[in-house]
Amino acid sequence: MNPILELTDRGFFCPPGDFYVDPWKPVDRAIITHAHADHARPGHRHYLTTTEGLGVLKHRMPANSQISAVPYGEQVNYNGVTISLHPAGHVLGSAQVRIEHRGQIAVITGDYKTEPDRTCTTFEPIPCHLLVSESTFALPIYHWQPQSEIFDQINHWWKTNQSNGLASILMAYSLGKAQRLLAGIDPTIGSIYCHGAVEPLNAVYRDYGIALPPTQYVSETARDAKSKKTDPQWSQSLVIAPPAALGSTWMRRFSPFSTAFASGWMTIRGARRRQSLDKGFVLSDHADWNGLVASIKATGAEQVWLTHGYSATLARYLCGIGIEAKSVDTHFTGESGSSDPELTSSAPEPQESAGDS
């Protein structure tokens, strides 16, 4: 029997359907799990994504890109292969790709998290024979607190900085994490400003109907301040910016300030020290160890391919409990790796670049 899925030098390929999922090199037909730059690359002839994620993908791809969208759960057919997209709970519009052919079912999860939040549809496990799962945080040390507790910590940090006359600069990935933070923090504490890589994506979320508190674009506010039209009072404000803004000249206007980063990597104190951060908040848009193991078990998959992060560790664990699993190498190393566009990109204002990837 021909394989339903194989890993090629362009990405995951379905031979009978003649399409790829999240390919990193240009192909004719690409199904995109979500719009983060290590999953959605420019140059494909045609893209398929979710209705929820259409606006985000259009924002991130060139204007002439051919993009189609389907609602979660709706089936499409490519060369006799049935495809449907299902919630991954990672960011707005993120999806798992279910592929069925001649009684065999494969699911590619993309990135996913299991804790519900206000900015995207909640993850649901999909029964399958072959599962391709991320394993970004696949170590038992990664165990997330309820997000409500993290938002309380952020609110307390912001209020403390106000008392000390410090602007609060919170680093977060511009797509997904920034909007999740905005939806969860207390906006009555003070004014909220966003970097030019974040604010346009806020607009995309709002256009889809995601409720976010009012935010202001940093550069517009700074220009108005120079012309004496406004006084931004940075010391009372929260500023949300992508990680690459840390240490840049863009930050000098807020001095004095306190810096923090919201990421699962803040579990490790050394990660905070290496970036000279004042505070780290452990908030991830990926599943933790327990979430990964429970989600994989829930699919009933007979085979599991693991990508990104600590894939070898999780593969050994799954094999030990009777699930056939292996680590597979992809072009990108994931949220922690040096090839992750969300971490290594520069952080210009939007007139220089449309985003952070």
Buried (B, 14 or more C-beta within 10 A) or exposed (E): EEEBBEBEEBBBBBBBBEBBBBBBEEBEBBBBBBBBBBBBBEEBEBBBBBBBBBBBBBBBBEEEBEBEBBEBEEEEEBEEBBBBBBBBBBBBBBBBBBBBBEEBBBBBBBBBBBBEBEBBBEBBBBEBBBBBBBBBBBBEEBEBBEBEEBBBBBBEBBBEBBEEEBBBBBBBBBBBBBBBBBBBBBBEBBBBBBBBBBBBBBBBBBEBEBEBEEBBBBBEBBEBBEEEEBEBEBBBBBBBBBBBBBEEEBBEBBEEBBBBBBBBBBBBEEBBEEBEBBBBBBBBBBBBBEBBBEBBBEBEBEBBBBBBBBBBBBBEBBEEEEBEBEBEEBBBBBBBBEEBBBBBBEBBBBEEBBBBB
